[in-house]
Amino acid sequence: YTFVRADICDKEAIEKIFAENDIDRVVHFAAESHVDRSIKNPEVFVKTNVLGTAVMLNAAKKAWELPDGSYKEGKKFLHVSTDEVYGSLPDDDTAFFYETTPIDPHSPYSASKASSDMLVKAYIDTYHFPANITNCSNNYGPYQFPEKLIPLIINNALSGKKLPVYGDGKNVRDWLYVEDHAKAIDMVQEQGVLGERYNIGGHNEKQNIEIIKIILETLNEMLPDSDPRKAHINEELITYVADRKGHDRRYAIAPDKIKAAAGQKRRKSEIRIYAFLSLSPFSIMESVAGYLSISRILSFGCTPTLVLTVLPSLTTTSVGIDITPYFSASEDSSSTLILHILASVTSFESSSITGRSIWHGPHHEAQKSRSTGLSELSTSLS
């Protein structure tokens, strides 16, 4: 790939990129995306999210359009957006956002994203521009920017800082693991019907206060008793603050359309997703998805998958299996496989088990070379 550092509002820079490269796909993620900052400085959001999107659309149109008004074969613009453009849902488990839900944004951020959505739609309707729009729920995963809820709570808890909770903490969000979002985007850019909008969500709704308590519980499970940070990680850190202005009460995506397009039916099961957190001082979050029937944590409708994670130099009082025999003797032989398989785990088919390693530490390349042992371990666990 080629990395180009440029401002999407810079027309000349963006057009130069299109002129120098035969681009088939634009996946337009670039946006200002934090509600609190949008309340303090809405102009920045309007500039990046609206004007920046217009620049991207115009550059792509100029590069792809043929003299007769049609477009070169195989070109597509995929605009990545948010469920926040739909506004807020009532406290009703049967209410969801659909692609046909009216646009009703309540913050400068969501208004700027709704505007960009409408701009893309206008290009589709006016110019028959080859595009799709996706609207996703709240993402989480490794290396997320620290202003977001999950990494903010992790970092504050590890530092013994207060954990701010807006209002009563019962605002509901639908949490989507970043890899699942990426897979859905890839499917839309390959298979999505031109001109269509697709909602992407996880059927994984949790109140903000529930997420915070899950993180505290998980940190306490993973930190060894000898770690001095463990003493101050408790619910006394939770601090309720004045509610955010225009704070939407509940988001919940209905991903029926994209699942139908992928030929999949939603599973109604007790599958859970467990987030493993890296406890190194400088990291934000190492999050991997262990899709097991565990009695708690975050519900998620997908195929059960066991994800194996190696966290070098981390000890734990939780369920752990020493995987040293699966690797050659080395300076990081203290690595422990953290499974956190609880007593409430039910059965799962061996064919659904996969292995994945998230390496972290000073011996990254050396560790990667020994990853072959994971497949053997996965088989033995079946």
C-alpha positions, -999 to 999 in steps of 0.1 A, spaced: 0 0 0 10 36 -2 3 59 27 -4 96 19 -8 121 47 -34 147 34 -64 167 46 -96 155 30 -107 191 29 -77 198 6 -92 196 -29 -58 198 -47 -42 171 -26 -71 147 -29 -74 152 -67 -37 146 -70 -41 112 -53 -68 102 -78 -48 115 -107 -17 95 -98 -35 63 -89 -62 42 -106 -84 39 -76 -113 13 -77 -127 17 -42 -129 46 -18 -138 35 18 -145 68 34 -138 65 72 -123 99 78 -143 120 102 -144 138 135 -163 115 157 -165 125 194 -198 139 206 -183 159 235 -158 177 212 -186 184 187 -206 202 214 -176 224 222 -164 231 187 -191 221 161 -174 241 132 -146 216 130 -171 187 126 -190 205 99 -157 213 80 -143 177 81 -175 157 80 -195 177 54 -170 197 34 -144 169 35 -170 144 22 -179 168 -6 -143 170 -16 -139 132 -16 -171 128 -37 -161 154 -62 -126 140 -66 -140 104 -71 -167 116 -95 -141 136 -116 -118 106 -118 -144 79 -126 -171 96 -147 -171 90 -185 -182 115 -211 -217 100 -214 -223 104 -176 -218 68 -168 -188 55 -147 -159 33 -152 -165 -4 -145 -158 -16 -110 -157 17 -92 -174 23 -58 -175 49 -30 -184 34 4 -193 61 29 -189 49 65 -213 65 90 -230 60 123 -263 49 139 -263 82 157 -278 99 126 -311 81 135 -314 99 169 -326 80 200 -348 50 206 -373 44 234 -365 20 263 -382 -8 244 -364 -40 235 -384 -44 203 -374 -10 189 -344 -9 165 -329 13 139 -336 2 103 -323 16 71 -357 32 66 -357 49 100 -360 87 96 -328 107 101 -331 126 134 -297 137 147 -294 154 182 -258 165 184 -235 185 162 -215 153 155 -245 133 144 -259 162 125 -226 165 106 -226 128 98 -263 129 88 -254 158 64 -226 138 49 -249 108 45 -275 130 27 -247 144 5 -237 109 -6 -274 100 -12 -278 132 -33 -248 121 -55 -264 87 -59 -298 102 -69 -285 131 -90 -255 117 -107 -262 79 -104 -228 79 -85 -217 44 -76 -218 44 -38 -230 27 -7 -237 40 28 -231 20 60 -243 30 95 -226 12 123 -231 10 161 -205 18 187 -171 2 178 -145 -11 203 -113 -30 200 -75 -28 202 -57 6 202 -89 26 202 -84 63 207 -84 70 245 -112 96 245 -137 67 238 -156 51 267 -139 17 269 -102 28 267 -110 58 288 -124 37 316 -95 12 314 -69 39 316 -86 58 343 -91 27 364 -55 16 361 -44 51 371 -68 52 401 -87 81 385 -124 88 388 -146 71 362 -171 97 349 -206 85 342 -231 107 325 -265 110 341 -278 78 356 -254 57 334 -283 38 319 -279 50 283 -278 20 261 -253 14 232 -250 -15 208 -213 -26 209 -197 -38 177 -162 -54 177 -140 -36 152 -131 -68 133 -167 -76 127 -173 -40 115 -143 -44 91 -156 -77 77 -190 -61 71 -175 -31 53 -155 -55 31 -186 -74 23 -205 -42 13 -176 -29 -8 -175 -62 -27 -212 -73 -28 -233 -43 -18 -260 -33 -43 -251 2 -56 -271 30 -41 -281 10 -10 -276 18 27 -267 -10 52 -269 -10 90 -241 -28 108 -246 -38 144 -239 -65 169 -272 -71 188 -250 -64 217 -268 -38 238 -254 -27 272 -259 2 295 -229 24 299 -228 16 336 -228 -21 328 -198 -17 306 -179 2 333 -186 -25 359 -176 -53 334 -142 -35 329 -136 -32 366 -144 -68 372 -122 -79 343 -93 -58 355 -96 -73 390 -96 -108 376 -66 -102 354 -43 -82 376 -22 -103 400 -26 -96 437 10 -83 437 1 -54 414 -4 -23 434 -29 -9 410 -54 -36 419 -61 -21 454 -78 10 440 -98 -7 411 -133 -8 425 -167 7 420 -158 36 444 -141 52 413 -175 56 396 -185 92 397 -219 104 383 -217 137 365 -242 160 348 -257 144 318 -243 153 283 -263 179 264 -287 162 239 -277 128 252 -294 100 232 -310 74 255 -307 42 235 -292 30 202 -298 -4 187 -292 -16 152 -313 -40 132 -287 -56 109 -313 -78 91 -306 -63 57 -268 -69 56 -273 -104 71 -298 -112 44 -273 -99 18 -246 -121 32 -270 -151 32 -269 -154 70 -296 -157 96 -293 -141 130 -286 -166 157 -307 -161 188 -283 -177 213 -265 -172 246 -232 -166 229 -210 -141 248 -181 -119 239 -153 -116 264 -128 -87 261 -93 -94 272 -74 -63 283 -37 -57 280 -24 -44 313 8 -29 301 11 7 313 13 23 278 -14 3 260 -50 13 255 -67 -20 250 -59 -55 237 -93 -68 229 -100 -102 215 -133 -119 210 -139 -152 228 -173 -163 217 -184 -187 243 -216 -195 262 -205 -177 294 -231 -166 319 -221 -129 318 -202 -102 298 -215 -90 265 -241 -108 244 -233 -112 207 -251 -131 179 -224 -149 159 -208 -183 154 -190 -195 186 -152 -191 183 -126 -196 209 -98 -170 205 -65 -178 222 -45 -148 234 -10 -148 247 -1 -120 270 37 -122 277 50 -115 311 15 -113 326 5 -135 355 -30 -140 367 -51 -157 394 -77 -164 368 -80 -197 349 -47 -200 330 -28 -227 312 10 -226 308 17 -228 271 55 -230 274 56 -266 261 41 -253 228 70 -229 222 107 -233 222 125 -222 254 130 -185 253 133 -153 273 95 -150 272 88 -185 285 66 -171 313 38 -164 288 5 -177 300 -25 -185 280 -54 -166 296 -86 -184 289 -111 -172 315 -133 -201 307 -159 -200 334 -178 -228 350 -210 -219 330 -194 -227 297 -217 -251 277 -207 -273 248 -194 -261 215 -184 -279 183 -147 -285 177 -151 -272 142 -159 -238 155 -126 -234 174 -99 -212 159 -67 -198 173 -54 -163 172 -25 -146 189 -22 -110 198 15 -104 205 26 -77 228 61 -70 241 97 -64 232 102 -97 214 74 -93 188 92 -109 158 106 -138 179 71 -145 193 54 -144 160 77 -171 147 65 -195 174 28 -191 167 25 -225 151 18 -241 185 -16 -224 187 -33 -246 161 -21 -277 180 -34 -263 212 -67 -255 196 -71 -291 184 -63 -305 218 -89 -282 235 -116 -296 212 
